[in-house]
Amino acid sequence: MNALNTTRRPGPEKSVRPGFTVTLPGRGVSFRVSLRVVLTGTVLAVAVAALTVLAIGTGQYPIAPADVLRALAGNGQRAHMFVVETLRLPRVLTGLLVGAALGLAGAVFQSLTRNPLGSPDIIGFTTGAATGALIQIIVLGGGMAAVAGGALTGGLVTSLVVYLLAFRDGVQGYRLILVGIAINGGLVATNIYLIARAEFADAHVAATWMTGNLNGRGWGHVNLLVSTLVILIPVTLALGRRLKLMELGDELATALGVRVESSRLWLMLLGVALTAVATVASGPIPFVALAAPQLARRLARSAAPVLVLSCLMGALLLVAGDMAAQRLMAPTQLPVGVMTGSLGGVYLVWVLVSGWRKR
Amino acid sequence: MTVGQDLKAPLPPTAVSRAGRMRGTALRSAGALLAVLLLVLAVFASLAIGSKAIPPGDVLRLLLHPDNSDAAHVIHDLRVPRTLLGIGVGACLALAGALMQALTRNPLADPGILGVEAGAVVAIAVAIGLFGLHDLRDFVWFSFAGSAAAAVVVYLIGSSGRSGATPVRLALAGTAVSAALASATQAFALTDPEAFNQYRYWGTGALSGHDLSVVIRVAPFMAIGLVIAMSLGNSLNALALGDDAGRALGVRPGRTRVLGVIAVTLLCGAATAAVGPIGFIGLIVAQAARLAVGQDNRWVLLYSALLGPVLLLVSDIVGRLVLWPAELEAGVVTAFIGMPVFLALVRRRRIAQL
């Protein structure tokens, strides 16, 4: 970790970017934060806060932002209090937390695979989770808790299988991706088969779940998310500081004192855990994990992964997507996954085209 | 075009000595005959095997002289259309895979993996969901538009930049494009319960449940696609040496690529419109063909066209047997056969280095 301390040698013609040096008291650890990253973070945080208030206010029963703030502070009108506290706030909080978890997981995975398209949903976790949930819904007929358990098991087993199959003197990013794609293909076929075989009602429930959905999320979901993320996010952020070094390449990172293989395993586990929690709460929501870290990185113009910003960006994307999904075809409420999936497609084209133009 | 250098350098046909070429041609022709034989066997098995097993002796007799027995109805109304679809769709998807592998110089190219089928599916979902077109004759055009758009996107990615598209980038982009298109398809399916009910069965890629009219409607498109694809072998061989060498040999690279994309569009669009998305056929068959005959695209294309139907028919038969007397759809079976093949390819060091 001390290696972060060693000043990055500035290029001959370029001076060090403006920023602050933060020194933690006592332990002799300090690190530099770029000014642009801090500014971007502030702007994103403000945007997330504003969007939260807006999202709580929009719906079939609109509430003005000022009234939302009053209700949140606990002294609004009773009708407002009811709508905000029991209906809208848990949904928006679930969206924020799921988005943050997915954004962070995506940043970790993209850095580990060194690929802007590497994300937990593409390497099979999400499809595996869906398979687990489908087996619960269609074959075993369990309740929502059982479905969550099934999704968790499915996702974890799939990730483990992918990791083991990709393992060969350590795990290389590209092999992880390709093995993930192969497993993904088989699981997609399984899911399609399960849905085709099911009773119509079950199939509809399953398909809705599989799209990724924030409808009807209550405080139970929020509690689950808060209690797990309060551990997962700080640990990931702390461990994630090694990512910057690991991106230099295995040899260099080892020389700089990082235990590459074990760090990779732990970070991957954390990424999977973050995705698992998010998937349990909301179903598999596509593309947030893919897009958030890239957008954050570009906004901050940072070469290294910016984990905190990815969290904020993920939360922003998901809540904005959910608002759009509710309003776009009102009164039909689209699942948020449809929105993020389609926007993700547009984003993808942009990534490919911009990468294409650069060369 | 640095990607090409990493590929096992394809030998130009002229580099082999005349005698060696003759021997190679004889061997390859014998192999092709064997493939034809396999195809005949597969067709025969597909007519005979199922929840109502029909003795092989009766199959031929009933096929030529239908009486009014149950077995005759089963053969003529159910198994013949199913088998014909298997032949057509198998040939189409395998050829499309072989073409895409040659055009993108990517050993992992496949209409399913690179999202071409997903393009067709979403276009058909739009046709059914938004425009209310339920007739194959109408929505087959949407299928072409969708797969053409997807093929062009894939092609643009594949030919972009000096460093080009590595197999990883292409496969990842294809998977991501598929995922995005799939969620768009979901949006249409979920807002309309009726369409959802149709879609969830069609989406499995089943050869069963279609009658002869489906075969007749897609056959012309398949035939045109087949002819274009088979005619491209020589040009693709020349292009494998690089665009400049290809031009020197009298091949116009742009024209070849456009024709290739048109062929892929026709083949995948028609196949998907007929039976829904079926993955991995192109990948497995084209790889097997390349393994058998080397890098000469003329032979690869021929072998693909012969072995594609064999694989699809065998998958379909396996699907009829594993859950007997119920059935597993062909698309599900091919995915499970394809997964280990893809894994084996990925774990091989050479491919991974591409």
Interface residues (C-beta under 8 A of the other chain):
Chain A: N115 L117 G118 D121 I122 L165 R168 Q172 Y174 R175 I177 L178 V179 I181 A182 I183 N184 G185 G186 V188 A189 T190 I192 Y193 I195 A196 F200 A203 H204 A207 T208 M210 T211 P286 F287 L290 M329 T332 L334 P335 G337 V338 T340 G341 S342 G344 G345 L348 V349 L352 G355 W356 K358 R359
Chain B: L108 G112 I113 V153 L156 I157 S160 G161 R162 S163 T166 P167 V168 R169 A171 L172 A173 T175 A176 V177 A179 A180 L181 A182 S183 A184 Q186 A187 A189 L190 T191 P193 F196 N197 R200 Y201 G203 T204 G279 F280 L328 E329 G331 V332 A335 F336 G338 M339 F342 L343 V346 R347 A352
